[in-house]
Amino acid sequence: MTRHIQYVCAVAFFLLHSSSAFVVARSSPGPYLAPLRSVSSDKSSEAPPVNIGWDSHKAVSEVPDSLVRVGDGPEGNHPMRVKFEQMCRSAQIEITKAIADIDGEATFQEDCWTRANGGGGMSRVLSGGRVFEKAGVNLSVVYGSMPQEALQAATERGVDRAAGMKPGERVPFFACGLSSVMHPRNPHCPTMHFNYRYFETDGGVWWFGGGTDITPSYVNADDMAHFHGTYKKVCDNHDPSFYPKFKEWADRYFVIGHRNETRGLGGIFFDDLNDRPADDIFEFSKEALGSVVKAYGPIIEKHKDDPYTEEEKEWQQIRRGRYVEFNLVYDRGTVFGLKTGGRIESILMSLPLTSRWEYDHKVEEGSREWDFLDACKHAREWV
């Protein structure tokens, strides 16, 4: 017996959970954006001034040139905050334009918001395209405070970030990042996810995190060599130890624990990176983010018109079910958002439009589906 589960969300970004937020819908430069939709609520005045409120969105007329303001949030590196936000804004425009060009039909809708106590965000979402069933790229700037357990859930070594704080004391923070998930229609086109972020907490503690990973339904060694090879070159430009370390980190992070398999075929992933000057890590993050289209676009162009069977489409839907399981149970960003009372539409936007679960589903040994599962259970080297 099968079940079809439909989710009406787009991409997830672990920081895109606005607090005391006001949402604005506005047009952005570029012919690839559709008419916009606003989100409103009459409860914004009830939201607490520091914590993040899930129901506090209100339409406003415009978004400032920068969501980073001097004096907002904990004391920290204001120039880096501004620089990282501008990098994310530029990348959001470039990536959504490239994806819309590849799709050829659908356009991105943009929702924007600001928060009463600082920060805000911009979501760009494409649905019902010729190539992409759903795609989105989300920018967020967040000021607020979080429970210590939320900080621990949001980082690799979260316990260290609350050192010296009293039990139960909330941690003031600043966070900025850009995140995306792309879900194509064709089962021979892989899903892709990226997330690049900069984080500060009270007392001048800072770190970078992020990565790009790929989730196909079938193993294509040439595609994986291209994707991983692109990011190996990026890593090697900054530190030859990055790729093997961050590739292994991705293989370890994206594990669906209750199934003992990975969500997909990895990529790079890093967190709590502050072992060198912030400007050096910024340049690495910038090049990695700037390589998303180069790593992913050619694979989609290559396979977007491939013929496929009903059985292959069903297998894609089953794998998307695994994607949902990981995001709802294990994803650090989802846990972070739920623990901080974030904007639900943003928290759950990583979920695909459709997924499938079959009771006690088995694959035939030696089949292409079996080969893919083997790659998810035993990490492979692609370059």
PAZAGU-305537 format. One line per 10 residues: their letters; for each residue z, x, y of C-alpha. Coordinates in steps of 0.02 Angstrom, whole numbers, plus 50000, padded with zeros to 5 digits. Layout:
% residues N
a = Z/X/Y ~ ...
***
This chain:
% residues 383
mtrhiqyvca = 50000/50000/50000 ~ 49958/50066/50173 ~ 50025/50036/50346 ~ 49934/50062/50510 ~ 50046/50108/50655 ~ 49976/50100/50831 ~ 50056/50191/50973 ~ 50006/50158/51152 ~ 50053/50326/51228 ~ 49956/50485/51265
vaffllhsss = 50022/50663/51278 ~ 50196/50733/51275 ~ 50268/50861/51387 ~ 50442/50915/51356 ~ 50487/50914/51540 ~ 50392/50760/51596 ~ 50546/50648/51602 ~ 50575/50599/51783 ~ 50744/50556/51855 ~ 50780/50438/52000
afvvarsspg = 50591/50436/52009 ~ 50465/50349/52118 ~ 50293/50332/52040 ~ 50131/50334/52139 ~ 49955/50301/52081 ~ 49825/50393/52184 ~ 49651/50462/52170 ~ 49631/50647/52139 ~ 49481/50759/52176 ~ 49341/50753/52052
pylaplrsvs = 49221/50623/51983 ~ 49307/50623/51814 ~ 49457/50518/51868 ~ 49459/50330/51843 ~ 49540/50200/51958 ~ 49727/50219/51948 ~ 49874/50113/51895 ~ 50047/50111/51973 ~ 50215/50092/51887 ~ 50352/49998/51975
sdksseappv = 50533/49946/51954 ~ 50661/49869/52070 ~ 50804/49970/51994 ~ 50774/50141/52073 ~ 50923/50120/52189 ~ 51037/50103/52036 ~ 50988/50272/51964 ~ 51119/50409/51977 ~ 51078/50544/52106 ~ 51079/50691/51984
nigwdshkav = 51050/50630/51808 ~ 50878/50574/51747 ~ 50850/50386/51742 ~ 50730/50304/51620 ~ 50699/50144/51721 ~ 50695/50209/51899 ~ 50510/50215/51942 ~ 50438/50140/52101 ~ 50263/50149/52173 ~ 50241/50249/52334
sevpdslvrv = 50090/50292/52439 ~ 50064/50479/52416 ~ 50123/50639/52333 ~ 50165/50795/52435 ~ 50060/50952/52424 ~ 50203/51031/52328 ~ 50340/50951/52224 ~ 50449/51107/52245 ~ 50561/51104/52398 ~ 50677/51235/52470
gdgpegnhpm = 50857/51185/52442 ~ 50825/51070/52295 ~ 50911/51107/52130 ~ 51014/51259/52084 ~ 50996/51422/52180 ~ 50856/51527/52106 ~ 50685/51606/52125 ~ 50598/51486/52245 ~ 50436/51587/52260 ~ 50416/51585/52070
rvkfeqmcrs = 50446/51397/52066 ~ 50307/51371/52195 ~ 50188/51491/52109 ~ 50212/51415/51937 ~ 50187/51238/52001 ~ 50025/51286/52089 ~ 49962/51372/51931 ~ 49998/51214/51832 ~ 49912/51102/51960 ~ 49755/51208/51958
aqieitkaia = 49752/51215/51768 ~ 49775/51027/51755 ~ 49621/50997/51863 ~ 49515/51125/51771 ~ 49564/51070/51595 ~ 49543/50883/51625 ~ 49373/50912/51703 ~ 49318/51016/51553 ~ 49381/50886/51428 ~ 49299/50743/51522
didgeatfqe = 49135/50841/51523 ~ 49146/50867/51335 ~ 49182/50682/51307 ~ 49039/50627/51417 ~ 49097/50447/51438 ~ 49282/50418/51468 ~ 49376/50465/51627 ~ 49554/50518/51660 ~ 49678/50400/51739 ~ 49812/50483/51845
dcwtranggg = 49989/50422/51876 ~ 50096/50516/52002 ~ 50278/50506/52052 ~ 50410/50592/52154 ~ 50598/50590/52131 ~ 50727/50547/52263 ~ 50827/50705/52227 ~ 50675/50818/52212 ~ 50528/50851/52100 ~ 50407/50730/52018
gmsrvlsggr = 50251/50737/51912 ~ 50070/50692/51879 ~ 50003/50624/51715 ~ 49817/50622/51677 ~ 49770/50519/51524 ~ 49602/50480/51445 ~ 49585/50341/51315 ~ 49442/50266/51218 ~ 49317/50405/51244 ~ 49163/50444/51142
vfekagvnls = 49239/50608/51080 ~ 49424/50588/51118 ~ 49524/50441/51057 ~ 49663/50497/51172 ~ 49691/50650/51280 ~ 49812/50693/51418 ~ 49876/50832/51528 ~ 50044/50811/51613 ~ 50122/50909/51756 ~ 50307/50896/51793
vvygsmpqea = 50433/50968/51915 ~ 50611/50916/51876 ~ 50777/50947/51962 ~ 50935/50877/51888 ~ 51079/50911/51772 ~ 51092/50892/51585 ~ 51225/50888/51452 ~ 51253/51056/51369 ~ 51190/50986/51204 ~ 51025/50937/51288
lqaatergvd = 51006/51115/51351 ~ 51037/51180/51176 ~ 50905/51061/51107 ~ 50779/51114/51239 ~ 50785/51301/51209 ~ 50787/51424/51065 ~ 50954/51498/51116 ~ 51022/51353/51217 ~ 51204/51393/51182 ~ 51188/51554/51284
raagmkpger = 51127/51457/51436 ~ 51291/51364/51456 ~ 51404/51515/51436 ~ 51560/51504/51545 ~ 51546/51317/51574 ~ 51687/51198/51531 ~ 51665/51079/51384 ~ 51574/50924/51441 ~ 51519/51002/51606 ~ 51338/50963/51651
vpffacglss = 51215/51105/51680 ~ 51112/51099/51843 ~ 50931/51147/51810 ~ 50755/51164/51878 ~ 50604/51148/51765 ~ 50416/51151/51793 ~ 50278/51144/51666 ~ 50112/51081/51606 ~ 50085/51002/51435 ~ 49943/50921/51341
vmhprnphcp = 49891/50841/51178 ~ 49710/50803/51133 ~ 49671/50681/50989 ~ 49483/50676/50948 ~ 49400/50538/50848 ~ 49305/50644/50722 ~ 49415/50705/50577 ~ 49322/50871/50584 ~ 49383/50897/50762 ~ 49563/50960/50770
tmhfnyryfe = 49703/50897/50880 ~ 49765/51025/51007 ~ 49930/51041/51099 ~ 49992/51159/51233 ~ 50147/51174/51340 ~ 50187/51308/51470 ~ 50350/51297/51566 ~ 50470/51388/51682 ~ 50655/51348/51678 ~ 50806/51394/51785
tdggvwwfgg = 50989/51345/51770 ~ 51138/51366/51884 ~ 51187/51546/51915 ~ 51011/51619/51926 ~ 50972/51612/51739 ~ 50784/51593/51709 ~ 50658/51598/51567 ~ 50480/51552/51519 ~ 50420/51459/51365 ~ 50265/51382/51294
gtditpsyvn = 50115/51406/51182 ~ 49956/51328/51117 ~ 49935/51263/50939 ~ 49801/51174/50838 ~ 49813/51035/50708 ~ 49653/51005/50609 ~ 49636/50891/50459 ~ 49536/51018/50358 ~ 49533/51207/50348 ~ 49386/51289/50435
addmahfhgt = 49413/51476/50432 ~ 49283/51510/50568 ~ 49365/51386/50686 ~ 49537/51458/50654 ~ 49473/51635/50680 ~ 49402/51582/50848 ~ 49559/51490/50904 ~ 49683/51621/50846 ~ 49568/51763/50897 ~ 49561/51696/51075
ykkvcdnhdp = 49749/51697/51089 ~ 49767/51865/51004 ~ 49659/51940/51141 ~ 49766/51855/51273 ~ 49924/51922/51194 ~ 49854/52097/51170 ~ 49811/52105/51355 ~ 49997/52096/51393 ~ 50091/52162/51242 ~ 50020/52201/51069
sfypkfkewa = 50181/52137/50990 ~ 50158/51963/51065 ~ 50028/51890/50946 ~ 50111/51930/50779 ~ 50281/51879/50848 ~ 50223/51720/50934 ~ 50108/51670/50791 ~ 50253/51683/50668 ~ 50362/51589/50791 ~ 50236/51445/50795
dryfvighrn = 50228/51442/50605 ~ 50418/51429/50602 ~ 50438/51304/50744 ~ 50309/51173/50695 ~ 50384/51138/50523 ~ 50413/50959/50467 ~ 50576/50997/50381 ~ 50589/50844/50271 ~ 50415/50879/50199 ~ 50424/51069/50196
etrglggiff = 50256/51087/50280 ~ 50193/51129/50453 ~ 50118/51002/50572 ~ 49956/51101/50581 ~ 49887/51277/50574 ~ 49986/51355/50714 ~ 49938/51460/50863 ~ 50065/51545/50975 ~ 50238/51485/51028 ~ 50375/51570/51129
ddlndrpadd = 50536/51520/51214 ~ 50678/51599/51313 ~ 50561/51739/51368 ~ 50648/51841/51504 ~ 50648/52016/51431 ~ 50536/52088/51568 ~ 50499/52053/51753 ~ 50465/51870/51789 ~ 50297/51912/51871 ~ 50237/51995/51710
ifefskealg = 50279/51842/51606 ~ 50199/51731/51736 ~ 50035/51827/51719 ~ 50041/51809/51530 ~ 50075/51622/51544 ~ 49934/51605/51670 ~ 49807/51689/51557 ~ 49865/51591/51405 ~ 49851/51426/51499 ~ 49683/51478/51569
svvkaygpii = 49617/51509/51393 ~ 49647/51333/51327 ~ 49468/51273/51353 ~ 49396/51437/51291 ~ 49496/51425/51130 ~ 49474/51238/51098 ~ 49316/51178/51183 ~ 49187/51266/51072 ~ 49269/51196/50914 ~ 49253/51018/50980
ekhkddpyte = 49075/51045/51038 ~ 49033/51113/50865 ~ 49103/50965/50767 ~ 49106/50813/50881 ~ 48947/50741/50803 ~ 48981/50793/50622 ~ 48957/50651/50497 ~ 49115/50597/50405 ~ 49166/50474/50270 ~ 49294/50334/50272
eekewqqirr = 49403/50440/50156 ~ 49400/50585/50280 ~ 49450/50469/50421 ~ 49595/50401/50318 ~ 49653/50578/50283 ~ 49649/50615/50470 ~ 49758/50461/50498 ~ 49882/50519/50366 ~ 49893/50689/50450 ~ 49922/50603/50616
gryvefnlvy = 50067/50515/50534 ~ 50139/50688/50500 ~ 50109/50729/50683 ~ 50214/50578/50732 ~ 50352/50627/50611 ~ 50367/50800/50685 ~ 50366/50740/50865 ~ 50495/50604/50841 ~ 50613/50700/50728 ~ 50598/50885/50770
drgtvfglkt = 50506/50914/50933 ~ 50621/51001/51056 ~ 50543/50915/51206 ~ 50564/50740/51135 ~ 50747/50774/51097 ~ 50771/50845/51272 ~ 50693/50693/51353 ~ 50792/50566/51253 ~ 50956/50657/51282 ~ 50926/50662/51471
ggriesilms = 50871/50481/51486 ~ 50694/50526/51533 ~ 50541/50419/51567 ~ 50499/50341/51398 ~ 50311/50329/51427 ~ 50308/50515/51461 ~ 50424/50564/51319 ~ 50319/50473/51189 ~ 50149/50515/51259 ~ 50112/50645/51125
lpltsrweyd = 50089/50510/50995 ~ 49912/50469/50936 ~ 49834/50299/50961 ~ 49831/50264/50774 ~ 49918/50340/50623 ~ 49934/50300/50438 ~ 50069/50308/50305 ~ 50035/50280/50121 ~ 50174/50265/49994 ~ 50189/50420/49884
hkveegsrew = 50018/50484/49936 ~ 49949/50624/49826 ~ 49799/50738/49846 ~ 49690/50806/49707 ~ 49723/50987/49664 ~ 49578/51096/49720 ~ 49515/50969/49847 ~ 49491/51008/50032 ~ 49645/50903/50069 ~ 49745/51005/49942
dfldackhar = 49683/51166/50025 ~ 49742/51105/50194 ~ 49914/51061/50128 ~ 49924/51231/50047 ~ 49890/51311/50217 ~ 50029/51203/50291 ~ 50151/51259/50157 ~ 50101/51443/50152 ~ 50060/51518/50322 ~ 49894/51609/50327
ewv = 49829/51750/50434 ~ 49671/51699/50528 ~ 49629/51859/50622
***
